[in-house]
Amino acid sequence: MAASTPIPNNPSTGKAWTRNELLTELEVERKRNSERSSGIVSWSEQVSNVQARWRIHLKEWTILTHQVYELGRECRVFTETRLLASTSTSLTRSN
């Protein structure tokens, strides 16, 4: 079962993240954090962080619910085609 929901792309390129792009972004974040005058994260930064994490959570939840729905659909199809067909075949053989 393949997920049909795309993985988020790099906003600056519009394409899938590459390893080098991820490492570059990590270094940018590290530098930004090291330049902070104090070790305390401001309230606005915390709110932005929570909002970004919530958006990620919602996107992952949407993907999960879609995959569970697809799994249920595939199980119903399997049950109806394979199991019920084999049951009806075995019933006709026994008669």
Secondary structure, DSSP 8 states (H G I E B T S, - for coil): ----S-----TTTSS---HHHHHHHHHHHHHHHHT-SSS---HHHHHHHHHHHHHHHHHHHHHHHHHHHHHHHHHHHHIIIIIHHHHHHHHHHH-
